[in-house]
């Protein structure tokens, strides 16, 4: 395993790792559900699906409706999300000090997300993070998305750090598979949207972190 002092770059998944976006996503979901006459859902009921994309949220809310209806609700969700993106989103506890620590160590950092650029970039600008990141790779930045290694390798190029010197933090299986596939160090963000039945301990990983502060401790 790469020694912590040899970690020269850090990349984050966006939803559920860097930023708690579930409140905005669930608000958009509920607006879409209301459009189609379905009951709204509480944040607690569907929060764990927030890392897996808009269709996963619809599936969590209404698993038994037909696929065409799910797709229609998904499109309505995306429309509403464009309006509420960033309204309630905030950094997870401990992320701000972690980013400050990375800046102090002169370790470049960025984002690799499957979220489309039209949502990811405005959110990062609204949180005043975009200017700190030499790499912001969205789901449509490359022809293939995580767990394919293509977006990970593009991010490594933009950080100007070799993949095996980069720690990638994520809260979904595909995140850790993407890290493994690109020969990055994989760190499970246990503070994120991980359900009890996800069996995260079975995902490929080098590290598991309960809080972002533990990442600071590793880098020290």
N, C-alpha and C positions, 0 to 999 in steps of 0.2 A: 504494500500500500504506500502511496505517496505520502511522505512526511508532511505534516501541516505547514511547515515553514517553506515548502516547495509549492504551495498553492499560490499561483500568481494571478488568478482571475476568478471571479464569482459570477455565476449566472442564476437568475431566478425565473421560475414559472411566475405568471402574473396573478391569476385568480386563485386565491386560497393559499398562496405562498408569500408573495410580496404584499398584496393588497387584499383586504377583506371587501370583496365586491358583492357578496351575497345579498346585502340589503337592496342594492340597486337592481340586481338581476331578478330578485323575487318580486320587487315592485313592478318591474316590467312584465313578469310572468302573470301577476295578478291582474294587471290592466288587460293583458291578452285574454286571460280566462274569462274576465267579465265581458269582453267583446263577444265571446261565443256562448255566454250564458252559463258558464261553469262557476262553481264556488271558488272563492279565493283560498289560498293556503298561507299558513303561518311560516315565518322564517325558519322556525325549528323543524317543521315538517319536511322541508325540501332543501335545507341548507347544504347537506352533504353532497347533493347533485351539482352544486354550482361550479365545481371544477371541471365538470365533464361536458359543458356546453349547453346551448339553448335547448336542443332536442331532449337532452337528458333531464332538464328541468321540467319540460312538458311531460315526459314519461313518468317522472316522479309524482307529478300532480294528478295526471289522469292516465294511468297505465292501461286502461281497458278500452279506450276509444279507438276508432280505426286510424290507420296510418295517415290517410289523406287529411283527416281532421287534425291530427297531431302536427302535420306539416304546416297547415294553415295557421294554427295557434303559434307555432314556432316563428313564422314570418311576422305575425303581429307582435310577438315578444320582441323581436329584433327592432321593429319599428319603434316601439315604446322605449326600448333600451337606449336608442339613439338620443331620446329626449331626456332621460334621467341619468345617463352615464356620469358617474362622479358625484351625484348629489349627496349620497350617504357613504360612499366608499372611503375607507381610510386605511392607513398602514396598520398592519398587525402590531401589537405591542412588542417592542424590542427591535423592530425593523429599523426605525430611525437611528438608534445608537449603533446598530450593525453597519448601516451605510456610512455613518460618520467615521466609524473605526476603519472601514475599508478605505475611505478617503485619506485618513491619517497614515495608513500603511502604504498609500499609493498603489492599491490593488484595484484595477479597473473592474467594473461590474456592469451588468446589463440584464436584459429580459429576453427569454425565448418563450413565446406563448402561441397556442393555437388560435387565440382570439384574433379576429380580423383587424387589420391596421386601422380601419375607420373607427374602431372602438378603442383599441389599445393605445394608440398614440395620443388622442385627445385626453384620455384618462391620465396618462403619465405627465402630460403637460399641465393638466389641472392640479395634479399633486406636486407640481414643481420638481419633478424627477428627471424629465427627459433630457435636460441639458447636462445632467451628470453622467449620462449613459452613452458610451461610444457604440453600443450594440443594442438595438431594439428590433428583434426579429418576431414578426407576426405570423399568423397562420397562412397568410397569402404572400409572404416574402419569398418563399421558395415553392416549387411545384409539389413538394411533399411536406407533410407536417409530422410532428412527433407522433409515434416513437421513431420515425425515420431520422437518421443522423444528419440529413442535409441542413436543416435550420440550425442545428447545434454547431456544425462545422462553419457555417457562415458567421455565426456569432463569434466563434473563436477567432476567425480571420479579422473581424472588426475590433475585437479586443486586442489583437496582435499577441495572443497567448496560445501556446500549443494546447491541444485538447486535454492531454494527460496532466496538465497543470491547472485545470479549471475545476472548481467545485460547482456542481449544478444542484440547486435546491428545488424540490417539487413535492406536491402533495397527491399525486396520482400515479398509478402504475406506469402509464405511458411516459411520464416524466423520467422515472428511474430507468425504464427501458431505453429511452432516448439517450440518457447519460451513458449507460452501458454500451449501447451501439456505437457511440461516438468516442468511446474510451475516455470519457470524463469521469471524475469522481462523483458519485451520486449520494446526495444527502436527503433523507426523508424529512419533510417539514411536518412534523406531527401536530403542529398547531393549526394546520389547514383543514380542508374539507375532507376528512377521512372518516368513513363510517366504520362501525364496529365490525361489520362483515367484510371489509375490504382486505383483511389479512395482510396489512402493509409489511409485516415482518417477512413475508415471502417474496416481496419485490426485490429485484437486484439492487443492492446499495452498499456503500462503503461506510456511511454514517447514518445515524438517526438522531434528530434533534427535537427535544420537547419544546424549546423556545429559541428564538433567534439569538438570545444572549449566549447560548451554548456554542453557537458558531463563533462568536467573539472569543470565547474561552479556547476553542480549538486553535484559532489563528494566533492567539498569544503564545 
